[in-house]
Amino acid sequence: MPLPNNSELLYGLNSEQVRAVTAAFERPLLVLAGAGSGKTLVLTRRIAYLAEKFCAPERVLALTFTRAAAREMAGRLTAFANGGAGRGAPLVTTFHAFCLRVLFEEVDGKRNCTRLGYRGRPRLVPAQIRPRMIAAASTRSERLLLGMDVLELEALVLKRLAFPKKQDGLSAEQEACIETITGRYSIAKKQAGLWDFADFIAGALRLFDTEETIAKHYESKYLAVLVDEFQDTNPVQIKLLKRLLTANKPFFAVGDDDQAIYGFQGADRRTILNFAEHFQNSEIVKLQTNYRSTPAILAAANKIFRKKPGQYGKVLRAGLIAKTVSEQRKPVKKIFETEDEMSIWLADTIRKLKADHALDFSGIAILFRLNQTRDSMEALLKKESVFDSRLPRLLTVHSAKGMEFDAVFLCDLEEGIFPGTRGITHNPSFLELLAAVVKRNKSEEEELGEEQRLFYVGVTRAKRFLWLVSVRNKELYGRTMRFEGSRFLRLV
């Protein structure tokens, strides 16, 4: 991979970004990248900087969580190519794809996965087959003990494979039961030559733990390691990183603890908060200049964590200047009695956005906490002729992470929905639903922090216009209930 000189590498970067890109190689570095602060730009420039100053490009490994993110980074890196020859390219890939590569590669003439007792290329468990395998690995009495049907058990087993940690709320007897079922399921997969995504990482770790020469091979193969979205890592991935890292090997992690919203999938926010404990003699650099949102929207976002103490506190400042009066407008709170009222207002407001500000539907997003309310609002909006069979983007906040829109309508801001509770993510009885809305148990209270971070993610998707929307009377799982406005409305 041909490389640019320093002036090209650092062109267009602010002082915070320059400090992150050019940090010393000897110390592990954590870059706390606030929303819209140029995280991917910094990460790709750091990769190029390492390849120019430290080692050959092909000795650099960058890990992220989605194939889309990996493709984006790899694409940006090719922009540095200028026709030279004789150099390879950094490996930019996901954790799972990297581990699959390790398992399928040959070292000393022997395929690595065969060292673990597998034959042939690893094949993923088909989604339609897995429930049957989980059912076969469990008994009816065990499922009754756990209070789960097969699909709920499947979700828990997959979480246990990815994140082998005691689950909150389970008794010792239930814990033992889950371990037994997970063990049976793992044996059945191995006999059939099938793998889950979580098995790729677990398999690579088992390979490194049992085959020291293989571990040494990969420790020496990659001389610098970088990780994107570090707040989404879990202890298994941290263990993998530590097996790849040796003393004084450059390690560069980018993330934002304020955007840690995947705890329900096994991500452990403590890995970023305890970075210095995991990686000795580390340094922290903050990126706090936001190039996405107007100052008024950033002021609202900063209020969400204004009481946050310590070295992880961040205050976003605008890198762009609001050019018009409309762009200086503060986020607007809207409360409606019914969803019908809300849909009529949405249609009218979106029509005005298109007429007055020439916004296209692709630049307008309506964000929801729950899939169900998104679906019901989509049905209501299709009745509005203003849309001509086209709609703005209707997304959950989780799926909108990493995106940005000129105008955002952040919905579902009712207490019991956003912040939400685990009790309303399935189809509960009326009494269960009522209890979930009016009262939180201890484990749900612990989830409030993640809900607050999810709210922050929703707010920071907006570039120019932001509405915070709540409905008093809302239908949920076939029942109309009355809700109070979310506590999050008071934060901004």
C-alpha atoms as one frame of an Amber mdcrd trajectory, in Angstrom:
protein
   0.000   0.000   0.000   1.658   3.271  -1.065   1.686   5.803   1.709   1.401
   9.581   1.931   3.837  11.860   3.664   3.071  13.489   7.009   1.471  16.576
   5.522  -1.052  14.442   3.636  -1.723  12.218   6.647  -2.486  15.139   8.922
  -4.235  17.353   6.401  -7.570  18.655   7.646  -7.211  17.282  11.182  -7.797
  19.409  14.280  -5.320  19.433  17.172  -7.144  16.655  19.077  -7.156  14.432
  16.011  -3.485  15.105  15.280  -2.588  14.140  18.838  -4.473  10.837  18.486
  -3.029   9.966  15.066   0.583  10.727  16.016   0.576   9.356  19.579   3.624
   7.384  20.679   3.657   3.703  19.785   4.938   2.446  23.147   1.777   3.117
  25.175  -1.722   1.697  24.674  -3.955   4.558  23.571  -7.689   4.967  24.156
  -9.367   7.623  22.017 -12.651   8.737  23.580 -14.447   9.899  20.468 -17.543
  11.981  21.112 -20.462  11.746  18.693 -19.679  13.240  15.271 -16.038  13.907
  16.146 -14.397  12.144  13.195 -13.746   8.746  14.776 -13.369   6.805  11.530
 -11.193   9.523  10.007  -8.808   9.357  12.975  -8.744   5.570  12.982  -7.883
   5.271   9.292  -5.240   8.010   9.509  -3.690   6.199  12.494  -3.557   2.961
  10.485  -1.759   4.777   7.666   0.552   6.499  10.185   1.512   3.140  11.714
   2.143   1.679   8.265   4.415   4.595   7.409   6.304   4.992  10.680   6.274
   1.626  12.407   5.837  -1.497  10.279   4.817  -2.837   6.890   1.118  -2.265
   6.160   0.316  -5.984   6.076   1.543  -6.281   9.679  -1.273  -3.963  10.881
  -4.552  -5.479  12.145  -7.690  -3.344  12.625 -10.798  -4.928  14.176 -14.348
  -3.656  14.231 -17.856  -5.059  14.739 -19.620  -4.865  11.376 -18.644  -5.660
   7.821 -19.983  -2.254   6.758 -17.594  -0.464   9.132 -14.697  -2.622   7.947
 -15.510  -1.853   4.302 -15.703   1.865   5.019 -12.307   1.885   6.715 -10.703
  -0.209   3.991 -12.177   2.102   1.360 -10.792   5.184   3.054  -7.353   3.578
   3.270  -7.266   2.978  -0.479  -7.551   6.743  -0.923  -3.943   6.962   0.242
  -2.737   4.724  -2.603  -0.880   6.660  -5.320   0.303   4.020  -7.716   3.364
   2.704  -5.876   4.136  -0.996  -5.680   5.694  -3.541  -3.386   3.597  -3.001
  -0.273   0.612  -4.911   1.027  -2.472  -3.623   2.789  -3.512  -3.638   6.452
  -6.042  -6.278   7.459  -9.271  -4.436   8.316 -11.970  -6.869   9.387 -14.472
  -7.842  12.083 -13.638  -9.831  15.213 -15.597 -12.818  13.920 -14.141 -12.720
  10.408 -10.609 -12.473  11.808 -11.136 -15.526  13.997 -12.666 -17.449  11.099
  -9.572 -16.577   9.070  -7.358 -17.896  11.878  -9.330 -21.144  12.110  -9.253
 -21.760   8.364  -5.627 -20.782   7.720  -2.852 -23.346   7.548   0.254 -23.166
   9.716   3.082 -25.628   9.096   0.965 -27.399   6.499  -1.986 -28.113   8.810
  -5.345 -26.340   8.866  -5.885 -24.748  12.272  -9.483 -25.890  12.802  -8.410
 -29.534  12.432  -6.220 -29.032  15.496  -9.480 -28.568  17.437 -11.072 -31.754
  16.116 -13.111 -30.205  13.282 -13.088 -31.424   9.709 -13.678 -29.249   6.666
 -14.533 -25.595   6.447 -16.499 -24.154   9.390 -20.195 -23.796   8.458 -22.665
 -21.535  10.251 -25.686 -23.079  11.925 -28.668 -22.259   9.648 -31.089 -19.962
  11.482 -34.013 -22.270  10.756 -32.158 -25.292  12.177 -30.931 -23.783  15.432
 -34.285 -23.829  17.319 -34.611 -27.552  16.603 -31.088 -28.162  17.876 -31.806
 -26.147  21.035 -35.018 -28.092  21.580 -33.135 -31.370  21.178 -30.465 -30.184
  23.636 -33.049 -29.416  26.335 -35.969 -31.179  27.986 -39.442 -29.866  28.638
 -38.808 -29.928  32.394 -35.628 -27.880  31.938 -37.483 -25.283  29.890 -40.182
 -25.140  32.561 -37.497 -24.631  35.223 -36.112 -21.713  33.219 -39.574 -20.342
  32.373 -38.652 -20.089  28.694 -39.901 -21.357  25.383 -37.459 -22.638  22.763
 -36.925 -19.231  21.111 -36.231 -17.494  24.433 -33.847 -20.304  25.373 -32.110
 -20.003  22.009 -31.445 -16.293  22.643 -30.028 -17.009  26.104 -27.793 -19.844
  24.894 -26.379 -17.659  22.111 -25.721 -14.894  24.615 -23.997 -17.375  26.916
 -21.777 -18.595  24.080 -20.756 -15.028  23.215 -20.510 -13.784  26.782 -19.878
 -16.610  29.276 -20.882 -14.788  32.415 -23.536 -15.529  35.024 -26.830 -14.031
  33.947 -28.569 -11.684  36.387 -31.795 -12.960  37.825 -31.092 -16.708  37.478
 -30.941 -19.035  40.464 -28.035 -21.437  40.996 -30.245 -24.281  39.759 -31.165
 -22.327  36.632 -27.504 -21.455  36.038 -26.551 -25.130  36.174 -29.387 -25.949
  33.802 -28.238 -23.351  31.242 -24.675 -24.654  31.411 -25.884 -28.202  30.780
 -28.032 -27.208  27.800 -25.257 -25.056  26.323 -22.827 -27.949  26.654 -25.175
 -30.381  24.891 -25.785 -27.872  22.108 -22.039 -27.331  21.627 -21.416 -31.073
  21.335 -24.218 -31.423  18.766 -22.714 -28.607  16.686 -19.261 -30.120  16.724
 -20.610 -33.513  15.646 -22.415 -31.855  12.731 -19.459 -29.615  11.796 -21.515
 -26.485  12.527 -20.509 -23.227  14.204 -22.203 -20.149  15.651 -20.541 -16.748
  15.267 -19.507 -16.894  18.924 -17.690 -20.183  18.266 -15.251 -18.441  15.934
 -13.817 -16.334  18.768 -14.040 -19.149  21.304 -12.364 -21.494  18.839  -9.508
 -19.095  18.124  -8.934 -18.624  21.854  -8.974 -22.387  22.440  -6.469 -22.749
  19.621  -4.166 -20.147  21.153  -4.511 -21.698  24.613  -3.749 -25.255  23.484
  -1.260 -24.636  20.666   1.455 -22.292  21.873   3.276 -22.307  18.534   0.081
 -21.114  16.812  -0.359 -18.362  19.401   3.224 -17.215  18.823   2.679 -17.278
  15.067  -0.185 -14.762  15.251   1.473 -12.663  17.946   4.407 -12.127  15.601
   2.334 -11.842  12.408   0.625  -8.591  13.478   2.870  -5.904  14.932   0.160
  -3.294  15.585  -3.483  -3.764  16.608  -6.379  -1.274  16.468 -10.004  -1.652
  17.616 -13.045   0.377  16.584 -16.144   0.845  18.816 -14.204  -0.349  21.846
 -17.174   0.262  24.160 -18.937  -2.675  22.478 -16.293  -5.266  23.372 -16.879
  -8.050  25.859 -14.449  -9.988  28.103 -13.975 -12.744  25.511 -12.853 -10.208
  22.912 -10.580  -8.543  25.459  -8.993 -11.922  26.129  -8.428 -12.366  22.392
  -6.785  -8.938  22.181  -4.470  -9.742  25.057  -3.355 -12.922  23.293  -2.461
 -10.892  20.200  -0.730  -8.088  22.084   2.769  -8.295  23.486   4.854  -5.826
  25.448   5.288  -2.506  23.627   3.148  -3.567  20.645   1.156  -0.510  19.494
  -2.482  -0.786  20.576  -4.996   1.857  19.552  -8.638   1.701  20.701 -11.390
   4.107  19.662 -14.776   4.305  21.355 -17.287   6.302  23.348 -18.624   5.064
  26.677 -21.565   7.472  26.241 -22.679   5.421  23.217 -22.448   1.980  24.863
 -25.914   0.629  24.018 -25.394  -3.084  23.398 -25.278  -4.476  26.917 -28.262
  -6.669  26.074 -26.065  -8.394  23.462 -23.249  -9.065  25.912 -21.120  -5.932
  25.411 -19.501  -4.843  28.658 -19.055  -1.095  29.100 -16.621  -1.746  31.926
 -13.960  -2.715  29.388 -13.680   0.883  28.212 -14.092   2.373  31.708 -11.354
   0.073  33.052  -9.042   0.461  30.068  -6.070   1.413  32.249  -6.495  -1.752
  34.316  -6.555  -3.989  31.255  -3.725  -2.199  29.445  -0.977  -0.864  31.654
   0.728   2.512  31.131  -2.067   3.626  28.827  -3.015   7.125  27.662  -6.404
   8.695  26.952  -7.090  11.284  24.252 -10.505  12.913  23.839 -12.155  14.025
  20.609 -14.768  16.629  21.559 -15.189  18.711  18.400 -18.424  17.681  16.699
 -18.750  18.198  12.932 -22.324  16.967  12.656 -24.784  18.958  14.750 -25.693
  22.586  15.361 -24.568  24.255  18.612 -28.155  24.173  19.928 -28.435  20.401
  19.476 -25.000  19.880  21.039 -26.033  22.001  24.027 -28.965  19.638  24.562
 -26.729  16.566  24.173 -24.216  17.909  26.693 -26.957  18.256  29.304 -27.631
  14.511  29.257 -24.323  13.702  30.972 -23.607  17.053  32.572 -23.125  15.447
  36.007 -20.659  12.862  34.747 -17.407  13.108  36.725 -13.812  12.158  36.035
 -11.565  11.652  33.061 -14.367  10.193  30.922 -16.456  13.356  30.956 -16.781
  15.023  27.543 -18.251  18.328  26.404 -19.057  18.419  22.707 -18.352  21.683
  20.946 -19.439  22.611  17.466 -16.925  22.427  14.654 -19.530  23.958  12.334
 -21.226  27.326  12.629 -25.011  27.577  12.315 -25.569  29.687   9.194 -29.290
  30.421   9.447 -31.780  31.314  12.155 -33.537  27.953  11.720 -30.282  26.120
  12.378 -29.946  27.934  15.712 -33.265  26.530  16.906 -33.271  24.481  20.093
 -34.744  20.947  20.121 -38.539  21.085  20.365 -40.587  18.924  22.740 -43.996
  17.769  21.502 -46.594  15.877  23.544 -49.751  14.437  21.942 -52.846  12.780
  23.331 -53.004  10.071  20.653 -50.878   8.510  17.941 -53.348   9.723  15.323
 -52.690  13.330  16.404 -48.985  12.653  16.247 -49.133  11.174  12.740 -51.083
  14.195  11.398 -48.544  16.570  12.940 -45.621  14.524  11.600 -46.980  14.601
   8.068 -47.538  18.362   8.207 -44.116  19.076   9.721 -42.314  16.895   7.205
 -44.167  18.626   4.361 -42.932  21.979   5.694 -39.373  20.682   6.020 -39.428
  19.661   2.384 -40.975  22.932   1.225 -39.045  25.395   3.404 -35.654  23.666
   3.654 -35.568  21.424   0.566 -34.942  18.328   2.658 -35.204  14.981   0.953
 -36.809  12.000   2.679 -33.362  10.411   3.033 -32.348  13.290   5.302 -35.320
  12.885   7.641 -35.522  10.153  10.289 -38.262   9.144  12.712 -36.620   7.150
  15.504 -38.355   4.772  17.913 -37.471   2.760  20.986 -39.692  -0.177  20.025
 -40.187  -1.979  16.729 -43.923  -2.192  17.416 -44.503   1.553  17.667 -42.389
   2.091  14.574 -44.581  -0.348  12.647 -47.825   1.212  13.870 -46.635   4.736
  12.978 -45.587   3.554   9.515 -49.126   2.283   8.951 -50.602   5.617  10.059
 -48.229   7.688   7.933 -49.006   5.697   4.780 -52.507   7.115   4.988 -51.119
  10.624   4.499 -51.172  11.645   0.817 -48.268  14.046   1.323 -45.848  11.124
   1.087 -46.819   9.794  -2.375 -46.019   6.210  -1.340 -42.592   7.309  -0.020
 -41.696   7.705   3.637 -38.837   9.192   5.659 -36.521   6.722   7.374 -38.355
   4.932  10.202 -35.767   3.264  12.429 -35.183   2.097  15.961 -32.556   4.115
  17.806 -30.327   1.045  17.975 -30.337   0.621  14.203 -29.690   4.348  13.656
 -26.387   4.317  15.537 -23.603   5.526  13.267 -26.040   7.413  11.019 -26.871
  11.112  10.782 -29.868  13.049   9.466 -30.719  16.683   8.832 -33.946  16.308
  10.812 -34.745  13.776  13.551 -38.034  13.036  15.300 -37.093  11.080  18.435
 -40.245   9.225  19.528 -41.497   6.773  22.176 -40.490   9.200  24.933 -42.908
   7.769  27.487 -41.992   6.503  30.928 -41.865   2.713  30.754 -41.134   2.698
  27.029 -38.140   5.030  26.786 -36.588   4.445  29.248 -37.813   0.936  28.634
 -37.967  -2.254  30.621 -37.221  -5.823  29.684 -40.805  -6.600  30.687 -42.253
  -5.086  27.515 -39.923  -6.591  24.929 -42.069  -9.707  24.541 -45.874 -10.165
  24.539 -46.769  -9.918  28.245 -50.026 -10.342  30.058 -51.898  -7.197  30.998
 -50.727  -7.442  34.621 -47.103  -7.971  33.537 -47.300  -4.977  31.225 -48.825
  -2.801  33.924 -46.185  -3.839  36.441 -43.383  -3.175  33.939 -44.630   0.336
  33.228 -45.324   1.514  36.777 -42.515  -0.191  38.680 -38.944  -1.199  37.973
 -37.136  -3.984  39.757 -33.493  -3.738  40.726 -32.074  -5.258  37.534 -34.191
  -2.928  35.411 -32.966   0.062  37.404 -29.412  -0.950  36.537 -30.392  -0.796
  32.865 -31.439   2.840  33.140 -27.907   3.978  32.348 -27.962   2.125  29.039
 -31.360   3.628  28.224 -29.943   7.089  28.939 -27.026   6.399  26.602 -29.500
   5.237  23.971 -31.351   8.545  24.349 -28.024  10.344  23.858 -27.418   8.369
  20.657 -30.850   9.383  19.388 -30.276  13.077  20.125 -26.848  13.124  18.483
 -28.145  11.683  15.190 -29.641  15.115  14.392 -27.683  17.628  12.337 -30.051
  20.637  12.048 -33.502  19.921  13.487 -34.581  17.788  16.454 -37.995  17.055
  17.914 -38.555  15.032  21.102 -41.970  13.384  20.839 -44.247  11.763  23.432
 -47.809  10.358  23.271 -50.037  10.079  26.350 -52.410   7.353  25.087 -50.645
   4.638  23.138 -51.552   1.166  21.976 -49.060  -1.462  23.059 -49.466  -5.158
  22.330 -53.119  -4.649  21.497 -53.990  -2.597  24.582 -54.369   1.158  24.856
 -52.599   2.516  27.931 -51.939   5.972  29.348 -48.345   7.024  29.822 -46.509
   9.842  31.516 -43.806  11.686  29.618 -40.323  10.187  29.808 -37.947  11.406
  32.497 -35.523  12.022  29.630 -37.594  14.983  28.482 -36.433  16.771  31.621
 -32.754  16.170  30.856 -32.668  18.568  27.909
